[in-house]
Amino acid sequence: MDFDFQRYIQQRRASGAVAEAPPPGRAAWAFSRDRKVLQTLDRARFVEAALKATLSLEERLLDHELLASAQPTSPEEHPRLHRALAEASQRLGVPRAPIALVDAPGEDAVTVFGMEGEPQLLLAPWTLELLDDDELLFVVGRGLGHIEAAHAPYLTTIFALDQMSDAFYGWVVKPAQMALGAWRRHGAVTADRAGLLASRSLVVAVRALVKIGLSGEHGLEEVLERLAGRKTLEELSSLVDHDLARSRRLLALRAFARSQPYRQSLGKEDGESLTSIDREVESIVKIW
């Protein structure tokens, strides 16, 4: 019998085991293209198969591969991190999530993990040394944004696909990797917006993204040296001009900073409609 993914998801959502796609008013700041692409992916059979395979692998492979070395955190042992978690949760109006430190959280230093039950945040340990309190607030806000926008199953599946053997799952892995990889840039735009709403400072958000981007190329001391004395958005952004994806994300984030949702978070009554901002961001993402 064919696997009916849509029926499966409906059953899981009814039981509370799978996150529902954000209803109106929830994750209202999400990039509209992100939601549209996810709706399309949910109807793609190879993505259905990849999600199903990930569910079967979650406990047997993923927990061992990704979480075996994860270090749980607590407010007592990691007060800075949990202060950021509490503040980001309050500012975004979303629940807190369990957070652990793990060496392989992806290119943005934070990701979310979980196909069933409550997703958890996974954060790179070096971020606690690299980022100041405000920048850490941005990064934790990004992670909560992923959860609120129902990204956890897809990000978990991306990790799972990287672990699957082509010999056994080749017909699923390649097309699903391509499809989810293309979606990921839209999901990153949504998460960046959540981080900005949590930090409430465009300079802080840009500085955090620049630091994380440079950390893949340079050591901690060199990253801090490169940022020394650079305070304006232009000065900070110029450090990642060579990184097309990251520089485009910065442009998308600067556009969102003009939006009504962000301006309202600052107590302002002005701002452009999210619809017009999303149209602008779509043109930015196309070149990425």
Secondary structure, DSSP 8 states (H G I E B T S, - for coil): ----HHHHHHHHHHHT-S-----TTTTTTS-HHHHHHHHHHTT-HHHHHHHHHHHHHIIIIIHHHHHTT-EE--TTT-HHHHHHHHHHHHHHT-----EEE-S---TTSEEEE-SSSS-EEEE-TTHHHHS-HHHHHHHHHHHHHHHHTT-HHHHHHHHHHHHS-HHHHHHHHHHHHHHHHHHHHHHHHHHHHHHHHHH--HHHHHHHHHHHHHHTTS-HHHHHHHHTT--SHHHHHGGGTT-HHHHHHHHHHHHHTTBHHHHHHTT-S--B-HHHHHHHHHHHHHT-
